[in-house]
C-alpha cells in the first residue's frame, strides 16, 4: 500500500508520462515541490530561516561595504586627481612613511592656481558659518560651508537647479556671492527660485547666485580629511578668495606637523600648515604625466629656494586610487563582510544537512516515482525545484531581515552609518538571487543522491 503522504506525488509522477503534461513540466515540478513541502512545514521553515538569516547578515555587511567602496563619480573618476606635495620632509612623518600630506598649504595652493596648468583646478576647505536669511531675526543657525575655486561645480558635475556658479572674475574681485544646496533652499526659501536673495553669513550679506540640485556623492571623495568621507556635505558654497580675505578658518582640519601655525590668520597663510584640499582635472594620461612633471619642477624650485631640504616628493592620485590611499574602506568593514559570508556558509551547511535528512526520509517516494517510469533527471529536477522554492522564500524573508538589520544600524549608529546603511534595487535583487543560489547549492547533493540510488534498494528500505 502506498503511504498517504506519497499518493499525490505518485499520481503526479504517473501523469507526467502523458504528452500534454510534458509540455507543462515547469508547473508540474513546482506543484510537486509544493505538495511535498506541505507535508513537513516545520522542517521547511527551519531551512528557510537558516538561509534567510545567513543571507540577511551577509547582505547587510555587503551593503555597507558596497556603499563605502563604490566609485562616487564613475564618469570622471579617472580624470580627477588629488594633488599632494611633501612640504614637511622626513621629520614630519613616521619612519618608513613616504606619503605626502593629504592636504596642502595656502602658499602652494595659491601658487598652483595661478599657473593654470590643468584643464580645471580647485582648492577648497570646509568652513563653519552662522546663517540668517534676509529679514530673519535671532541668532541664526550653524551650517557647514565650502570655500572653493570657481571650477568646482563643473569639475565635480554639481547640478544647478537655479542660477549659476561664480566666475573667476567674481572670485578675483572678492565678490560675496554664494551657491546654496537644495536642502537649504527648501528650508530657508520654501524651495522657490532664490537667486538674487540675500543670506547673512557670519553677519555679512551674501547674494545667492545659484541653487545646487540634489548632489550627494558617497564617499565624499574630494574631502576625506578628519574621517568625514560619509558626512552629508555642505549647504553653502563660497568663493575661496573671498573666504580667505574674510579670514574664514577651517572646521578644525589644520595639520601643522611641518611647522608652527602662528597666532594670526596671516601667519596661517604663510605657514607650513596643511589645511586645503587640492584637485586637478586632467583628461588624459599624457595630461597627468605633464602635470606631474610640472609639480616636480615646482618642488625642486622650492628646494632650490631653501624651503625644502629633500628631493621632490609629489603625488597625483585619481579618485579610486585616492580612496584606497586614504583607506576610506576600513579593514574592519572588509573583515565584517568575510565573517558575514562565513556565517552564510555555515547556514548553507545547516540547510544542506536538513535537506539531506529530508531526502533520505523521502527515499521511498523517489523509489515509487522511479518504479513508475520517472527518469533520474526527473527526480533530480524535482528535488532541485524544491530547493529553488525554499531559496526564493528565504530570499523574500532575507530581504525583510536585511531591511530590518539596516534599519537597526541606522537607529543604533546615527550619523555617517545612517547614510550608508541603505540598500538599493540591484542589491535587493541580489539578496533574492543569493538566497536562491544558496538553497540550490545546499540542495544539489541531496538531489544527486536521490537520483543515484537504485530504485529496488529504495523500495526495499523506504516502504
LOFI-340295 format. One record per residue (C-alpha): residue number from 1; residue in three letters; x, z, y. Coordinates in steps of 0.5 Angstrom, whole numbers, plus 500, padded with zeros to 3 digits. Each point is the difference from the previous one (the first is absolute). Example, Ala and Ser with C-alpha at 12.3 -4.5 7.8 and 13.67 -1.06 7.14 Angstrom:
     k     r     u     w     v
     1   ALA   525   516   491
     2   SER   502   498   507
***
This chain:
     k     r     u     w     v
     1   UNK   500   500   500
     2   UNK   502   498   507
     3   UNK   501   506   505
     4   UNK   495   500   505
     5   UNK   506   500   506
     6   UNK   502   493   497
     7   UNK   494   497   499
     8   UNK   499   497   507
     9   UNK   507   497   499
    10   UNK   500   498   493
    11   UNK   493   496   503
    12   UNK   504   497   506
    13   UNK   506   498   495
    14   UNK   496   496   496
    15   UNK   496   497   506
    16   UNK   507   498   502
    17   UNK   500   495   495
    18   UNK   494   496   503
    19   UNK   502   494   504
    20   UNK   496   502   506
    21   UNK   503   507   500
    22   UNK   507   497   500
    23   UNK   499   497   507
    24   UNK   499   507   503
    25   UNK   506   503   497
    26   UNK   502   504   506
    27   UNK   493   503   501
    28   UNK   500   502   492
    29   UNK   506   504   501
    30   UNK   498   503   506
    31   UNK   493   502   496
    32   UNK   504   502   494
    33   UNK   505   505   504
    34   UNK   494   503   504
    35   UNK   497   502   494
    36   UNK   506   503   497
    37   UNK   502   504   506
    38   UNK   493   503   500
    39   UNK   501   503   493
    40   UNK   506   504   503
    41   UNK   498   502   507
    42   UNK   505   506   501
    43   UNK   506   496   497
    44   UNK   499   494   504
    45   UNK   499   505   506
    46   UNK   507   503   498
    47   UNK   503   493   500
    48   UNK   497   498   507
    49   UNK   502   507   503
    50   UNK   507   500   498
    51   UNK   501   493   502
    52   UNK   497   501   507
    53   UNK   504   506   501
    54   UNK   506   496   499
    55   UNK   498   494   504
    56   UNK   498   505   506
    57   UNK   506   503   500
    58   UNK   505   494   499
    59   UNK   496   496   505
    60   UNK   500   506   506
    61   UNK   507   500   499
    62   UNK   501   493   500
    63   UNK   495   499   506
    64   UNK   505   505   505
    65   UNK   506   496   497
    66   UNK   497   493   502
    67   UNK   498   502   507
    68   UNK   507   503   501
    69   UNK   504   494   497
    70   UNK   496   494   503
    71   UNK   502   495   505
    72   UNK   497   502   506
    73   UNK   501   493   504
    74   UNK   501   495   494
    75   UNK   499   494   504
    76   UNK   506   502   505
    77   UNK   504   506   496
    78   UNK   506   495   498
    79   UNK   500   498   508
    80   UNK   500   507   503
    81   UNK   507   504   500
    82   UNK   501   508   501
    83   UNK   507   500   504
    84   UNK   505   505   499
    85   UNK   507   502   503
    86   UNK   504   505   499
    87   UNK   502   504   506
    88   UNK   502   507   497
    89   UNK   505   498   495
    90   UNK   502   504   494
    91   UNK   500   506   504
    92   UNK   492   500   501
    93   UNK   499   498   492
    94   UNK   500   504   494
    95   UNK   507   498   496
    96   UNK   499   493   496
    97   UNK   494   498   504
    98   UNK   501   494   504
    99   UNK   493   499   502
   100   UNK   499   499   508
   101   UNK   494   504   503
   102   UNK   493   497   499
   103   UNK   499   501   508
   104   UNK   505   497   506
   105   UNK   502   503   507
   106   UNK   497   497   506
   107   UNK   506   497   502
   108   UNK   501   496   494
   109   UNK   492   498   500
   110   UNK   500   498   508
   111   UNK   507   496   499
   112   UNK   497   496   494
   113   UNK   493   499   503
   114   UNK   504   497   506
   115   UNK   504   495   495
   116   UNK   493   496   498
   117   UNK   504   498   493
   118   UNK   494   501   496
   119   UNK   493   496   500
   120   UNK   497   506   502
   121   UNK   503   507   500
   122   UNK   496   507   502
   123   UNK   503   507   501
   124   UNK   495   506   499
   125   UNK   499   507   500
   126   UNK   494   505   499
   127   UNK   497   504   506
   128   UNK   495   505   501
   129   UNK   495   499   505
   130   UNK   495   504   503
   131   UNK   494   495   501
   132   UNK   494   500   505
   133   UNK   495   494   502
   134   UNK   498   499   507
   135   UNK   496   505   503
   136   UNK   501   505   494
   137   UNK   500   507   501
   138   UNK   504   505   497
   139   UNK   507   501   497
   140   UNK   500   494   495
   141   UNK   501   498   493
   142   UNK   507   499   497
   143   UNK   501   494   497
   144   UNK   506   496   497
   145   UNK   503   494   504
   146   UNK   505   495   498
   147   UNK   505   497   505
   148   UNK   503   494   498
   149   UNK   502   493   503
   150   UNK   495   494   501
   151   UNK   501   496   494
   152   UNK   498   506   496
   153   UNK   493   497   499
   154   UNK   502   493   498
   155   UNK   506   503   495
   156   UNK   495   504   496
   157   UNK   494   496   500
   158   UNK   496   505   504
   159   UNK   493   497   501
   160   UNK   497   501   507
   161   UNK   492   501   501
   162   UNK   500   499   507
   163   UNK   505   498   505
   164   UNK   508   499   499
   165   UNK   507   504   500
   166   UNK   504   501   506
   167   UNK   505   494   501
   168   UNK   508   501   501
   169   UNK   499   499   508
   170   UNK   495   506   500
   171   UNK   505   505   496
   172   UNK   505   498   505
   173   UNK   496   502   505
   174   UNK   499   506   497
   175   UNK   492   499   500
   176   UNK   495   505   498
   177   UNK   496   496   495
   178   UNK   498   502   493
   179   UNK   497   498   494
   180   UNK   496   505   496
   181   UNK   497   500   493
   182   UNK   493   498   498
   183   UNK   499   507   498
   184   UNK   502   503   507
   185   UNK   496   494   503
   186   UNK   494   502   496
   187   UNK   501   508   501
   188   UNK   501   499   508
   189   UNK   496   494   502
   190   UNK   495   499   495
   191   UNK   503   494   496
   192   UNK   499   495   506
   193   UNK   505   496   504
   194   UNK   504   505   503
   195   UNK   505   495   503
   196   UNK   501   502   508
   197   UNK   498   507   499
   198   UNK   505   506   501
   199   UNK   503   505   496
   200   UNK   503   507   502
   201   UNK   506   501   496
   202   UNK   504   506   502
   203   UNK   497   500   506
   204   UNK   502   493   502
   205   UNK   495   494   501
   206   UNK   501   494   495
   207   UNK   496   494   500
   208   UNK   497   498   493
   209   UNK   502   492   499
   210   UNK   499   500   492
   211   UNK   496   503   494
   212   UNK   503   499   494
   213   UNK   496   498   494
   214   UNK   500   504   493
   215   UNK   507   501   498
   216   UNK   503   505   495
   217   UNK   506   498   496
   218   UNK   501   504   495
   219   UNK   506   502   499
   220   UNK   501   500   508
   221   UNK   507   497   499
   222   UNK   502   499   507
   223   UNK   501   507   501
   224   UNK   501   505   494
   225   UNK   504   505   504
   226   UNK   498   507   498
   227   UNK   496   499   494
   228   UNK   495   496   504
   229   UNK   499   494   496
   230   UNK   493   501   498
   231   UNK   498   503   507
   232   UNK   493   497   503
   233   UNK   504   497   505
   234   UNK   500   500   508
   235   UNK   494   499   504
   236   UNK   503   498   507
   237   UNK   506   494   500
   238   UNK   504   500   507
   239   UNK   506   496   503
   240   UNK   506   503   497
   241   UNK   504   499   507
   242   UNK   494   503   504
   243   UNK   500   506   495
   244   UNK   508   501   501
   245   UNK   499   500   507
   246   UNK   495   506   500
   247   UNK   505   504   495
   248   UNK   495   500   494
   249   UNK   503   503   494
   250   UNK   499   499   493
   251   UNK   496   505   496
   252   UNK   506   504   497
   253   UNK   504   494   497
   254   UNK   506   500   503
   255   UNK   506   501   496
   256   UNK   507   502   503
   257   UNK   505   500   495
   258   UNK   505   496   503
   259   UNK   500   504   507
   260   UNK   496   504   504
   261   UNK   494   499   504
   262   UNK   501   503   506
   263   UNK   495   503   505
   264   UNK   496   495   504
   265   UNK   497   493   498
   266   UNK   506   496   503
   267   UNK   504   504   495
   268   UNK   496   498   494
   269   UNK   500   492   502
   270   UNK   508   501   501
   271   UNK   501   504   493
   272   UNK   501   498   493
   273   UNK   494   503   498
   274   UNK   496   495   496
   275   UNK   492   500   502
   276   UNK   498   493   500
   277   UNK   498   495   494
   278   UNK   502   493   501
   279   UNK   497   494   497
   280   UNK   502   492   500
   281   UNK   496   494   497
   282   UNK   505   495   497
   283   UNK   496   495   497
   284   UNK   506   497   495
   285   UNK   506   503   496
   286   UNK   504   496   505
   287   UNK   497   503   506
   288   UNK   501   507   497
   289   UNK   507   499   498
   290   UNK   502   497   507
   291   UNK   496   507   503
   292   UNK   504   504   495
   293   UNK   507   497   503
   294   UNK   498   501   507
   295   UNK   498   507   498
   296   UNK   507   501   497
   297   UNK   503   497   506
   298   UNK   497   505   505
   299   UNK   502   505   495
   300   UNK   507   498   501
   301   UNK   500   499   507
   302   UNK   497   508   501
   303   UNK   506   502   495
   304   UNK   505   496   505
   305   UNK   497   503   506
   306   UNK   502   507   497
   307   UNK   492   502   498
   308   UNK   501   499   492
   309   UNK   506   502   497
   310   UNK   498   497   493
   311   UNK   499   493   497
   312   UNK   494   497   502
   313   UNK   494   502   495
   314   UNK   493   497   501
   315   UNK   494   499   496
   316   UNK   495   495   500
   317   UNK   494   501   495
   318   UNK   494   496   499
   319   UNK   493   504   499
   320   UNK   500   501   493
   321   UNK   508   502   500
   322   UNK   499   505   506
   323   UNK   494   503   496
   324   UNK   505   501   494
   325   UNK   506   502   504
   326   UNK   495   506   504
   327   UNK   497   502   493
   328   UNK   493   499   502
   329   UNK   498   501   493
   330   UNK   503   506   498
   331   UNK   503   502   493
   332   UNK   494   505   499
   333   UNK   495   494   500
   334   UNK   503   496   495
   335   UNK   501   506   496
   336   UNK   493   501   500
   337   UNK   498   493   498
   338   UNK   504   501   494
   339   UNK   498   506   498
   340   UNK   492   498   501
   341   UNK   501   494   496
   342   UNK   504   504   495
   343   UNK   493   504   499
   344   UNK   496   494   500
   345   UNK   505   498   494
   346   UNK   498   507   497
   347   UNK   493   498   501
   348   UNK   500   494   496
   349   UNK   504   503   494
   350   UNK   494   505   500
   351   UNK   495   494   500
   352   UNK   504   497   495
   353   UNK   499   506   496
   354   UNK   493   500   501
   355   UNK   499   493   499
   356   UNK   504   500   493
   357   UNK   496   506   498
   358   UNK   493   496   501
   359   UNK   503   494   497
   360   UNK   502   504   493
   361   UNK   493   503   501
   362   UNK   497   493   500
   363   UNK   503   497   494
   364   UNK   494   500   496
   365   UNK   497   496   506
   366   UNK   505   495   500
   367   UNK   500   499   493
   368   UNK   493   498   500
   369   UNK   501   495   505
   370   UNK   506   497   496
   371   UNK   496   500   494
   372   UNK   494   496   503
   373   UNK   505   495   503
   374   UNK   503   502   506
   375   UNK   507   498   501
   376   UNK   506   504   502
   377   UNK   499   497   507
   378   UNK   493   502   501
   379   UNK   502   507   498
   380   UNK   506   500   505
   381   UNK   495   498   505
   382   UNK   495   505   499
   383   UNK   505   506   501
   384   UNK   503   496   506
   385   UNK   494   499   503
   386   UNK   498   508   499
   387   UNK   507   502   503
   388   UNK   499   495   506
   389   UNK   493   503   502
   390   UNK   503   507   499
   391   UNK   505   498   505
   392   UNK   495   497   505
   393   UNK   496   506   500
   394   UNK   507   504   501
   395   UNK   501   495   506
   396   UNK   494   502   503
   397   UNK   501   507   499
   398   UNK   507   500   502
   399   UNK   498   497   507
   400   UNK   496   506   501
   401   UNK   505   504   498
   402   UNK   505   496   504
   403   UNK   496   501   507
   404   UNK   499   507   499
   405   UNK   507   501   499
   406   UNK   502   496   506
   407   UNK   494   504   504
   408   UNK   503   507   498
   409   UNK   507   498   502
   410   UNK   497   498   507
   411   UNK   497   507   500
   412   UNK   506   504   498
   413   UNK   505   496   504
   414   UNK   497   497   506
   415   UNK   504   496   505
   416   UNK   505   495   497
   417   UNK   498   500   493
   418   UNK   493   499   502
   419   UNK   502   494   503
   420   UNK   503   497   494
   421   UNK   495   503   494
   422   UNK   496   494   501
   423   UNK   498   495   494
   424   UNK   498   493   502
   425   UNK   497   495   496
   426   UNK   505   497   496
   427   UNK   502   507   497
   428   UNK   493   502   498
   429   UNK   500   493   496
   430   UNK   507   502   497
   431   UNK   497   507   498
   432   UNK   495   497   496
   433   UNK   505   495   497
   434   UNK   505   505   499
   435   UNK   494   504   496
   436   UNK   498   494   496
   437   UNK   507   499   498
   438   UNK   502   507   498
   439   UNK   494   500   496
   440   UNK   501   493   497
   441   UNK   508   503   499
   442   UNK   497   506   496
   443   UNK   495   496   496
   444   UNK   505   495   498
   445   UNK   503   503   494
   446   UNK   493   503   497
   447   UNK   497   493   501
   448   UNK   506   498   496
   449   UNK   500   505   494
   450   UNK   492   498   500
   451   UNK   501   493   498
   452   UNK   506   501   496
   453   UNK   498   505   494
   454   UNK   497   496   494
   455   UNK   492   501   500
   456   UNK   500   502   493
   457   UNK   504   506   502
   458   UNK   496   502   506
   459   UNK   493   499   496
   460   UNK   503   505   494
   461   UNK   503   505   505
   462   UNK   495   499   506
   463   UNK   493   500   497
***
